[in-house]
Amino acid sequence: MESFKFYNSFNEALACYDTDNLVHIGSGSYADVFRQNSHRRPTIFKIIRLLPEFLLDRPKPSSTGRATKYIDAYNEIQISLALSKLNTGKNGNHCQMFPIAHRGLLVTHGLELPKYLKLHSEENGVETVKGENPYFLNIPQESIILVMEDCGQPMRELIDSLHPFALLSIVKQVITGFAVAEAAFEFEHRDLHSGNILLQQCSDKFINYKLRYNTIRVPSWGYRVKMIDTTFSRIRNSNRNGT
């Protein structure tokens, strides 16, 4: 993953991507998530709205629900960066359970999002653009964009169609992947549920892991597990804590 880059607008930050084919696929507590379908390799954009701490501590309307503190967003990006390195297999620990993070972008933008970042209202189906300044203050709005690999479909959407051996494989992959991350970084996810377990179709018969240079092989049964959302996670990296 590249180091942070700074941009003055979403148009500038996403100029190398096909924004005409961005699709909103979900929203969490602090972020909106989009998929670029037309790219050679489908790409995910996690857009985290930022507000200064003194504003987040004020009473606020529900429209600011998906906004977070700068330090919390920074920690999440650093955790994603560290876990992404486990895909390379350096230092004797290797697993592919965590997304490959490509880029981190800090964007300063106006009070409204561009049209290609429209969100759909869940209540009445009307397209809206969220991004208004809820405090009526003339301050720059900023967001962090985490660009990462497309990790597949949530387990909760596929669970009824999964073979029992596939379910067993998923459990084994989760346990083994967390063991590798624990050995490498003392990692704690802290928000484990079926919505954060994504499944990629996999043609490999086995998923290979390295735990302190020891190889572990788990039968895939057609799926590779990808674990997302480190918003509440903890990691120890180079003797520095992130929470």
N, C-alpha and C positions, 0 to 999 in steps of 0.2 A: 504494500500500500504506500502511496506517495504521502509526503508530509502535507500538512494543511496548505491549501491555496485560498487566496482571498479574491472575491469578485464583488462588483458593484451592482449586479443584477442577476436574476435567474437566467435571463437570456444569454448573458455573457458566460455564466458558469456552465450552462448546459448546451453551449453552442455546438459541441462535437457530437451531440446525441440527437436522435430523431424525436423531437418533442411532439410532433403531430401524432405519434403513436404511443404516448404515455397513457396508461390506464390506471385509475385509482383502484387499488385492490384492498385497502383497509386502513383503519385508523386505530391507534392505541391510545394510551393515557397521555403520551407526550409527543406523538409523531403521526404523520400521514405517510402512507407507503404507496408508491407507484411502480408499475412495471413497464419497461420498454419492450414491446413485443416484436418489433421489426428488426432489432439488432441481430447480428450473426449469433451471438450468445445473449439470450434474454438477460436483462439487467434490472436490478432493483434499486430504487432511490428511496431512502428513508429520510424524510424531511422533518427536522426537529426545530420547532419554533422556540426562539430565545427571548427572554425578557430579563432585565436587571433584577437582582434579588429584592431591591427596595420596592419594586412594583409588584412582584409576585406575592410579597407579604401583605399587600393591601387587600381589602375586600374587593372582589371582582365578579363580573358577570360570567355566566357559563361559557360564553364565547371564547374565553381565554383558557379553557380546560386543557388544550394541547399546547402548552408552553412550559418551558423548564428553565432552570437556572443555567448560566454559562458553565459553572464548574461541573454540574451533573452531566451536561451534554459532552463536555470535554472528557470526563472520565469514561463515559460510555464509548466514545470513539477510541480512546487509548486501550480499553479492554478489547474492543473488536479488532484492533490492530494486533495486539499480542496474541489473541486466539487464532487469528488468521495465519500467523506464522507456524502454527502446528501443522498446517498443510504441507510445509516444506520438509518436515522430518529432521530438523537440526537438533543437536544436543540430546539425541537419543529418545526423544518423545515425538510421536507422530500420530495424528488422526485427522480425518477429513470431516469431522462432525460439525465444525464451526465454519460459517460462511467465509469465503475469500473476499476480503475487503479491498476494493480497488483504489478509491480516492476519498479524501475528506475535504469538503468545500465549505468555507464560511462565506455567506452571501449577505450583503447589505442591500436591502430592497425597500420599496415603497410600502404604503399602507395596504395595497391590494396585491394579490397574487396574479400572475399572468393567466390568461384564459386556459392554457393547457394544463394548469394545475387546479382546475375546477374540481370541487367535491360535490357529491350528490347528497341532497338532504334525505335522511332516512325516514323522515316523517311524511313528506308529501311528494317526494320524487322530483322536486324542483331543483335545477342546477343552481348552485350558489358559489360565490367566490369568498372564501374566508380569509381574513387578514386585516380587518379593520383594527385601528388602534383603540382599545377599550378604555383607555384613560384620557383620551382627548388631549394627548401631549404631543408636541411636535418633535418627536425623537425618531431616529432611524430604526427601522425594524430589521432584525437579523435572523437568519436561520442557518443551521448546519445541515449539510446534505451528506449522508453516508452512501456511497455508491458501492454496491456489492453484487456478488453472483446471485442468480435466481436459484432459490433453494427448494423449489417444488411446491407441493400442496400441503396444507395443514393436516396432521394426522386425524383430527376430529372429523374432517370431511371424508376420509377414506376408511375409517375404522370398521364400518359395517361390511365392507367388501374384502377385508384383509384375511388371508389364510391364517389359521392359528400359529403355524410355524413362522409366518411373517411377523406376527405380533411378538412372538418369543424373540425373534431376531432383533426387533426394534428395542425391546427391553435390554437385551445384551449389548447392543450398540450404544445405548444411552449410558449404561453403567460403565462400559469400557472407555467411552469417550470422556466421561467425567473423571475417571481414574487417571487418564493421561493428562487432562487439564489440571487436576489436583497435584500431580507429581511435578508438572512444569511450573505452575503459577499459584498453587494453593487456591484454585478457582472455586468460587461458590456462585451458582446461578441465581438462586433465591426467587425464582418465578417460574417454576417448572409446571407446565400443564400441556394438554394435547394441542392447544392452539399455538404453542411455541415450539412444538416438535413438527418439523416439516419433512416430507418424504420425497426423495428423488427416485425415479425409476433407475434401476441399476442392472446392467447385464453381467457384471462380475459375479462369480459364484461366491466369492468370499470378500469381506471387508477386512483389510489389514491394518493393524495398529502396531505401534512401538511404544512400550512402556519401560523406560529406563533401559533401552537397547534390547529388550526382550520382545519378540514378535508374537502378537495375538491375532488369530484369524477367527472371524465370526461369519457364519453363513448368512448371505444377504437375503435370500428368498425374494429377490427382485427389487429390494428397496435399500437406499442409503439414507441414513438419518442426518438431518441438518438441524442444529439447535440455534434458535434466534432469540433476540431481545435480551440484551444485557443491561437494561435500564437500572435494575436493582442489584446488579451483580457486584461481587468483590473479587479482587485479584491482587496478588503480590508479584510485582515485576521489578527486578533489579533493586530489591529491598525498598520499594516504594509502594504504598498502598493506594488502591483506587476503590471507592465505594459508591 
